Amino acid sequence: MVVGLHWIAQAFNFQDNMPAWLGWVAVVLLSHVNYRSGQMHDMAAVTRQAHERGALVIWDLAHAAGAVPVDLNGADADYAVGCTYKYLNGGPGSPAFIWVAPRHIPDFWQPLSGWWGHQRPFDMTVAYEPAGGIRRYLCGTQPIVSLAMVECGLDVAREADIPNCAGSRWRWATCSSPWSRNAAPGIR
Ligand SMILES: Cc1ncc(COP(=O)(O)O)c(C=O)c1O
């Protein structure tokens, strides 16, 4: 069973209190940062609790990548997806991304296979053979102009002091959001 847990995450402080019924959930899908409230989950704690209950976690980084520090390896995360057009500065039309923990790559595939993810694309073989690493999740030809834009955006993101920026932004979000003040005292 796969669940998207936005509304439940608002009711529970997940990192402290993951509900027992998660024992029958196979995959948890959560936004690291909730775009409405600014709530940010403790990725390592939530992932650990999910793993203890036998669930995998997919992190949606759409509002986190480029905005707050994200440490997928440190959190022992399983999977992540995100977009580059927001805080990574790529602008409209810039590509999405996927991250898969190296331990899952041999057994995990996505349904949109294509020549960019092929082990030997120019062999033109009849059978599809996925590339060995993360490259297997590519499918068709990349949007090169969009990638060039993201490259500029990533350069800016790399120069920015994300932990410092994130600190002031999240202090602001916590203070300014009525939802945060009234409904989620445990917000970080
Ligand atoms: C929480 C969240 N996930 C994913 C996305 C990416 O959606 P799409 O690929 O449709 O642009 C967004 C875009 O705003 C988002 O807010």
The ligand as an SDF file (V2000), in Angstrom:
LIG
                    3D

 16 16  0  0  0  0  0  0  0  0999 V2000
    4.7600   19.3500   -3.3490 C   0  0  0  0  0  0  0  0  0  0  0  0
    5.0750   19.3550   -4.8300 C   0  0  0  0  0  0  0  0  0  0  0  0
    5.4990   18.2130   -5.3940 N   0  0  0  0  0  0  0  0  0  0  0  0
    5.8130   18.1790   -6.7210 C   0  0  0  0  0  0  0  0  0  0  0  0
    5.7030   19.3150   -7.5110 C   0  0  0  0  0  0  0  0  0  0  0  0
    6.0630   19.2140   -8.9640 C   0  0  0  0  0  0  0  0  0  0  0  0
    4.9340   19.1500   -9.7170 O   0  0  0  0  0  0  0  0  0  0  0  0
    5.0440   19.2120  -11.3480 P   0  0  0  0  0  0  0  0  0  0  0  0
    6.0490   18.2110  -11.7470 O   0  0  0  0  0  0  0  0  0  0  0  0
    3.6650   18.8930  -11.7910 O   0  0  0  0  0  0  0  0  0  0  0  0
    5.4500   20.5880  -11.6910 O   0  0  0  0  0  0  0  0  0  0  0  0
    5.2730   20.5080   -6.9550 C   0  0  0  0  0  0  0  0  0  0  0  0
    5.1230   21.7120   -7.7950 C   0  0  0  0  0  0  0  0  0  0  0  0
    4.7580   22.7670   -7.3770 O   0  0  0  0  0  0  0  0  0  0  0  0
    4.9430   20.5370   -5.5830 C   0  0  0  0  0  0  0  0  0  0  0  0
    4.5350   21.6660   -5.0070 O   0  0  0  0  0  0  0  0  0  0  0  0
  1  2  1  0
  2  3  1  0
  2 15  2  0
  3  4  2  0
  4  5  1  0
  5  6  1  0
  5 12  2  0
  6  7  1  0
  7  8  1  0
  8  9  2  0
  8 10  1  0
  8 11  1  0
 12 13  1  0
 12 15  1  0
 13 14  2  0
 15 16  1  0
M  END
$$$$
